[in-house]
């Protein structure tokens, strides 16, 4: 009988901050796996085995920005000391255009032909479900 080891990382959409430390603690027990399965990307039905060939990725930022040497009352220092949220929004705007959502070219990559073909096949399979399953407010 094959030996199976399950590692359940349950931090979901938080970025899995503890996964690497969990794997480090358990590395002697886990050993070198022959296969690794990630069971978190969804499936269109329960009749077929679905495999994910790519994921969208994540960008985690830990930013510290300060403009003032102390906490000042906004009525006294407002407009004299730069407002930190405005400055940070400007910095983010250098990475991601807030009007279009397009990221800077340095963060883009060429999509391989096989991935385009897979995306087209999945879009055809899903039909309108790709956008009708997630209703948004008018004008969005």
Phi, psi and omega in degrees: 000135180290150176273128179241133177239129177254131172243115183255107177260117190243028180275356176049240189277013184273357180101001175055048184301330185264359185299312182296320179291325176298313179295324179295317179296323186262007188300323180291324179287317182292317184075203179259110183287148174276330180219152176226129179238131175255118185253061185217015187249004175087170180206153180280331179202177180254016181264343185231160172272123182252135179240139177264127182259348177200154177234162187284339180087178182212149176235119181249128179243137172240100189245133171239124179223134175220148179242332183247154180275355179206174176275118182250151177289133184298329178292336180266316187255352180304136181077345175264323178255129182304137179283121190297323180296319179299317180295316180295321177299321178296318179297314178299326178297342176280345180258319187222122180292117184293342180273327185247338184084356180289133178271162180299152183303327181298338179264000181263157177219159177288132179278124181296151181303321182297325180288323176297317180296317177299316181298318179296319179294318180291322177297320178294321179292319183283331183063221183283351181303332181301331179239343180275341180287346183233079182298141177238166180295153177305136178089352179278000000 
